[in-house]
Amino acid sequence: MAKSKRTRGNWRFTIRSLLLLTLAVAAWLAYEIHESRTLPRHSEAIRTLGGDVELETSPWSLVRFVEPQRYGQRMVAARIPAHRLSDAMEILRAQGALRRLQIDCDGSHDVTSNWKAIADQLPGVAILPVMQGSPRGSSSLPEESLAPGGKPPRA
């Protein structure tokens, strides 16, 4: 009589690897929960300053499938009045996914004097100054200075 050979599957995991995987998933979920709690506060603070924000769903979110209106959102664009820009800089610097910042200028504040400092504090963000009351929101600066690195902003 032939002995039956007991075979295992190809998937073998140690307890250590399963615990490390569990730790990695828990850390990612904790980060997402933290972001989901801070984003509404930051959005509301910008709206209180007279601005507005545009949110987008993050493709890397694990919990966006549970409650998509609350989890997995990120700020990708913001609009701020020029006279409140210094108040909003700390909030804007905290947004890692921010791609576009529109500064609404009414002519009473000159944003060109500290333009380099604004661009240095927000690397990779297309900064669009818009004169209020002008047709189609024309810019007050030359187009080559609208985005850091001399790149024209994406539409």
SERO-4910 file (N, C-alpha, C, O; in steps of 0.05 Angstrom, whole numbers):
BEGIN
 pado doro    nc1    nc2    nc3   cac1   cac2   cac3    cc1    cc2    cc3    oc1    oc2    oc3
  Met    A     17    -23      0      0      0      0     18     25      0     37     27     16
  Ala    A     12     44    -18     29     68    -20     20     89      0     -4     92      5
  Lys    A     40    102     11     34    123     30     24    148     15     36    155     -6
  Ser    A      4    160     25     -5    185     12     12    208     23     16    211     47
  Lys    A     22    223      4     39    245     11     22    270     16      7    278     -1
  Arg    A     25    281     39      9    305     46     23    330     34     46    334     39
  Thr    A      8    345     19     20    369      6      7    394     17    -16    394     25
  Arg    A     24    414     19     14    440     27     12    458      2     25    452    -18
  Gly    A     -3    478      5     -5    497    -17     21    514    -19     38    512     -2
  Asn    A     22    529    -40     46    546    -44     46    571    -26     67    584    -23
  Trp    A     23    577    -14     21    601      2     28    595     31     12    583     45
  Arg    A     51    603     40     60    599     67     67    625     79     83    641     68
  Phe    A     56    631    103     61    656    116     70    650    145     61    631    157
  Thr    A     88    666    154     96    664    182     79    683    198     66    702    187
  Ile    A     78    679    224     63    697    242     75    725    240     60    744    241
  Arg    A    100    727    238    114    753    237    105    769    212     99    792    214
  Ser    A    104    755    189     96    770    165     66    778    167     59    800    157
  Leu    A     49    762    178     21    770    181     18    793    201      1    811    196
  Leu    A     34    793    222     32    816    241     43    841    228     32    863    233
  Leu    A     64    839    212     74    863    198     54    874    178     51    898    175
  Leu    A     41    856    164     20    864    146     -3    878    161    -13    899    152
  Thr    A    -11    867    183    -32    879    200    -24    906    210    -40    925    210
  Leu    A      1    909    218     11    935    227     11    955    205      4    978    209
  Ala    A     19    948    181     20    966    158     -8    976    151    -12    999    146
  Val    A    -28    957    150    -55    965    144    -67    983    166    -81   1002    160
  Ala    A    -61    977    191    -71    993    213    -59   1021    212    -73   1041    217
  Ala    A    -33   1024    206    -20   1050    204    -33   1066    181    -38   1090    184
  Trp    A    -38   1053    158    -50   1067    136    -79   1077    142    -86   1099    136
  Leu    A    -94   1060    156   -121   1067    164   -121   1090    184   -138   1108    183
  Ala    A   -102   1090    202    -99   1112    222    -93   1138    208   -104   1159    215
  Tyr    A    -76   1137    188    -69   1161    172    -94   1172    158    -99   1196    158
  Glu    A   -109   1154    146   -134   1162    132   -154   1174    150   -167   1194    144
  Ile    A   -157   1162    174   -176   1173    193   -167   1201    202   -184   1219    205
  His    A   -142   1204    207   -131   1230    215   -136   1251    193   -145   1273    199
  Glu    A   -131   1244    168   -136   1262    146   -166   1269    143   -173   1292    137
  Ser    A   -183   1249    147   -212   1254    145   -222   1272    167   -243   1285    164
  Arg    A   -208   1274    189   -216   1292    211   -205   1320    207   -218   1339    215
  Thr    A   -181   1323    195   -169   1349    192   -179   1364    167   -181   1388    167
  Leu    A   -186   1349    146   -194   1362    121   -219   1379    124   -220   1402    114
  Pro    A   -240   1370    138   -264   1388    141   -257   1413    157   -268   1435    151
  Arg    A   -239   1411    177   -231   1435    192   -216   1455    174   -221   1479    175
  His    A   -198   1445    158   -183   1462    140   -201   1474    119   -198   1498    112
  Ser    A   -219   1459    108   -238   1469     88   -255   1491     99   -260   1512     87
  Glu    A   -265   1486    123   -282   1506    136   -267   1532    143   -277   1554    141
  Ala    A   -241   1529    151   -225   1552    157   -220   1569    132   -221   1594    134
  Ile    A   -216   1556    110   -212   1571     85   -238   1585     76   -238   1608     67
  Arg    A   -261   1571     80   -286   1584     73   -292   1607     92   -305   1627     84
  Thr    A   -284   1605    117   -288   1627    136   -272   1651    128   -280   1674    133
  Leu    A   -248   1647    116   -232   1669    106   -243   1681     80   -231   1700     70
  Gly    A   -264   1671     70   -276   1681     46   -268   1666     21   -273   1675     -2
  Gly    A   -255   1643     24   -246   1628      1   -264   1604     -5   -286   1602      6
  Asp    A   -255   1587    -22   -269   1563    -28   -249   1541    -35   -226   1547    -42
  Val    A   -257   1516    -33   -239   1493    -38   -253   1474    -58   -277   1473    -60
  Glu    A   -236   1459    -71   -246   1437    -89   -234   1411    -79   -209   1409    -75
  Leu    A   -251   1392    -74   -242   1366    -63   -243   1345    -85   -259   1347   -104
  Glu    A   -227   1324    -82   -225   1302   -101   -221   1277    -85   -209   1277    -64
  Thr    A   -231   1255    -96   -228   1229    -83   -200   1218    -88   -191   1218   -111
  Ser    A   -187   1209    -67   -160   1198    -70   -162   1169    -80   -178   1154    -70
  Pro    A   -145   1162   -100   -146   1135   -110   -133   1115    -90   -137   1091    -93
  Trp    A   -118   1124    -71   -104   1107    -52   -120   1102    -26   -110   1088     -9
  Ser    A   -143   1112    -24   -159   1109      1   -170   1081      3   -182   1070    -16
  Leu    A   -167   1070     27   -178   1043     32   -207   1044     43   -222   1025     39
  Val    A   -214   1066     56   -240   1068     69   -259   1085     53   -282   1090     62
  Arg    A   -252   1094     29   -270   1110     13   -295   1094      4   -315   1106     -2
  Phe    A   -292   1068      5   -315   1051     -3   -335   1049     19   -358   1042     14
  Val    A   -327   1054     44   -345   1053     67   -364   1077     67   -388   1074     68
  Glu    A   -352   1101     66   -368   1126     67   -353   1146     50   -337   1162     60
  Pro    A   -359   1147     24   -343   1164      5   -346   1194     10   -328   1209      2
  Gln    A   -367   1203     23   -370   1231     28   -352   1241     51   -346   1265     53
  Arg    A   -343   1223     67   -327   1230     91   -298   1222     88   -280   1237     95
  Tyr    A   -293   1199     77   -266   1188     76   -255   1189     47   -270   1188     28
  Gly    A   -229   1191     45   -215   1190     20   -216   1216      4   -209   1215    -20
  Gln    A   -223   1238     16   -223   1264      2   -197   1278      6   -183   1274     26
  Arg    A   -189   1294    -14   -165   1311    -11   -170   1337    -25   -185   1338    -45
  Met    A   -157   1358    -16   -160   1385    -27   -141   1388    -51   -117   1385    -47
  Val    A   -152   1393    -74   -135   1396    -98   -134   1425   -108   -116   1432   -123
  Ala    A   -153   1441   -101   -154   1469   -110   -166   1487    -88   -184   1478    -73
  Ala    A   -156   1511    -87   -167   1530    -67   -168   1558    -80   -152   1564    -98
  Arg    A   -187   1574    -71   -190   1602    -79   -190   1619    -54   -206   1614    -36
  Ile    A   -172   1639    -53   -168   1655    -29   -168   1684    -37   -156   1691    -58
  Pro    A   -182   1702    -22   -178   1731    -27   -150   1739    -20   -138   1729     -1
  Ala    A   -139   1758    -36   -111   1766    -32   -105   1777     -4    -84   1773      7
  His    A   -124   1792      7   -119   1804     34   -120   1783     56   -112   1790     79
  Arg    A   -129   1758     51   -129   1737     71   -109   1715     66   -109   1695     80
  Leu    A    -91   1719     46    -72   1699     38    -53   1692     61    -47   1668     65
  Ser    A    -43   1712     75    -24   1706     97    -37   1689    119    -23   1673    132
  Asp    A    -63   1693    123    -77   1677    144    -81   1648    135    -82   1631    152
  Ala    A    -82   1644    109    -88   1617     99    -63   1601     92    -65   1577     85
  Met    A    -39   1613     93    -15   1599     84     -9   1574    100      0   1554     88
  Glu    A    -13   1574    126     -7   1550    142    -25   1527    134    -16   1504    133
  Ile    A    -50   1533    129    -69   1512    121    -62   1502     93    -63   1478     88
  Leu    A    -55   1520     75    -48   1512     48    -23   1495     47    -21   1476     31
  Arg    A     -3   1501     63     21   1486     64     16   1457     74     31   1439     67
  Ala    A     -4   1453     90    -10   1427    101    -24   1408     81    -26   1384     86
  Gln    A    -32   1419     58    -47   1403     38    -27   1392     18    -17   1407      1
  Gly    A    -21   1367     20     -1   1355      2    -11   1351    -26      6   1349    -44
  Ala    A    -37   1349    -30    -48   1344    -57    -56   1370    -71    -67   1368    -93
  Leu    A    -51   1393    -59    -59   1418    -71    -44   1422    -97    -20   1422    -98
  Arg    A    -59   1427   -119    -47   1431   -145    -51   1459   -156    -36   1468   -172
  Arg    A    -72   1473   -147    -79   1499   -158    -89   1518   -136   -106   1510   -120
  Leu    A    -78   1542   -136    -87   1562   -117    -94   1587   -133    -78   1598   -148
  Gln    A   -119   1596   -130   -128   1620   -143   -129   1642   -123   -142   1640   -102
  Ile    A   -115   1664   -128   -115   1687   -110   -132   1709   -123   -126   1719   -144
  Asp    A   -154   1716   -109   -172   1736   -119   -162   1764   -111   -162   1770    -87
  Cys    A   -153   1779   -130   -142   1806   -124   -164   1827   -131   -177   1826   -152
  Asp    A   -167   1846   -113   -186   1868   -118   -172   1894   -123   -185   1915   -126
  Gly    A   -146   1894   -123   -130   1918   -128   -121   1932   -103   -104   1950   -104
  Ser    A   -131   1924    -80   -123   1937    -55    -98   1925    -42    -85   1938    -26
  His    A    -91   1900    -50    -68   1887    -39    -50   1878    -62    -59   1867    -82
  Asp    A    -24   1882    -59     -5   1875    -80      7   1848    -73     23   1846    -54
  Val    A      0   1828    -89     12   1801    -84     38   1797    -99     53   1778    -94
  Thr    A     45   1816   -117     69   1813   -133     94   1818   -116    116   1808   -122
  Ser    A     91   1833    -94    115   1839    -77    126   1815    -63    150   1812    -60
  Asn    A    109   1796    -55    118   1772    -42    112   1747    -58    107   1726    -47
  Trp    A    111   1750    -84    105   1728   -102    124   1705    -99    116   1682    -98
  Lys    A    150   1711    -98    171   1690    -96    167   1674    -70    170   1650    -70
  Ala    A    161   1688    -48    158   1674    -23    133   1656    -23    134   1634    -12
  Ile    A    112   1664    -36     88   1648    -38     94   1623    -55     87   1600    -47
  Ala    A    108   1626    -77    115   1604    -94    134   1585    -80    133   1560    -84
  Asp    A    153   1595    -64    172   1578    -49    158   1562    -28    166   1539    -22
  Gln    A    137   1573    -15    123   1559      6    104   1538     -4     97   1520     10
  Leu    A     96   1540    -30     78   1521    -42     90   1509    -67     82   1516    -89
  Pro    A    111   1492    -64    124   1482    -88    105   1463   -103     91   1446    -92
  Gly    A    106   1465   -130     90   1448   -146     61   1456   -149     45   1442   -161
  Val    A     53   1479   -138     26   1488   -139     24   1511   -160     40   1529   -159
  Ala    A      5   1508   -178      0   1530   -198    -15   1552   -184    -37   1548   -174
  Ile    A     -3   1576   -183    -15   1598   -170    -26   1617   -191    -11   1627   -208
  Leu    A    -51   1623   -189    -65   1639   -209    -77   1664   -196    -97   1663   -183
  Pro    A    -64   1688   -200    -76   1712   -190    -98   1721   -209    -93   1722   -233
  Val    A   -121   1728   -199   -144   1736   -216   -154   1763   -206   -160   1766   -182
  Met    A   -156   1782   -224   -167   1808   -218   -198   1806   -218   -210   1798   -237
  Gln    A   -210   1814   -196   -239   1814   -194   -250   1836   -211   -239   1859   -212
  Gly    A   -271   1831   -225   -284   1850   -242   -273   1851   -270   -283   1866   -287
  Ser    A   -252   1836   -276   -241   1836   -303   -254   1814   -319   -264   1794   -308
  Pro    A   -255   1817   -345   -269   1796   -361   -254   1770   -360   -230   1768   -363
  Arg    A   -269   1748   -354   -259   1721   -353   -237   1718   -333   -221   1699   -335
  Gly    A   -235   1736   -313   -215   1733   -292   -187   1734   -303   -171   1717   -297
  Ser    A   -180   1755   -318   -153   1757   -329   -133   1761   -307   -139   1772   -286
  Ser    A   -109   1751   -312    -88   1752   -292    -75   1779   -291    -75   1794   -310
  Ser    A    -64   1786   -268    -49   1811   -264    -20   1808   -268     -5   1827   -268
  Leu    A    -10   1783   -273     19   1778   -277     23   1765   -304      5   1753   -315
  Pro    A     48   1767   -314     53   1753   -339     50   1723   -335     54   1712   -313
  Glu    A     42   1709   -356     36   1680   -354     59   1663   -345     55   1644   -331
  Glu    A     84   1671   -352    106   1654   -345    112   1655   -314    126   1637   -304
  Ser    A    100   1674   -300    105   1675   -271     82   1663   -255     82   1665   -231
  Leu    A     63   1651   -269     39   1641   -254     45   1615   -239     32   1611   -218
  Ala    A     63   1599   -248     69   1574   -234     98   1573   -227    115   1584   -241
  Pro    A    105   1559   -205    133   1556   -198    149   1542   -220    138   1524   -234
  Gly    A    173   1550   -224    190   1538   -245    185   1549   -272    196   1539   -292
  Gly    A    168   1571   -275    163   1583   -300    144   1567   -318    141   1574   -342
  Lys    A    132   1546   -307    113   1530   -323     86   1543   -323     77   1551   -302
  Pro    A     72   1544   -346     45   1554   -345     27   1534   -331     31   1510   -333
  Pro    A      7   1544   -316    -10   1526   -301    -28   1509   -319    -34   1517   -342
  Arg    A    -35   1486   -308    -54   1469   -323    -82   1481   -320    -89   1492   -299
  Ala    A    -97   1478   -341   -125   1488   -340   -143   1470   -326   -167   1475   -323
***
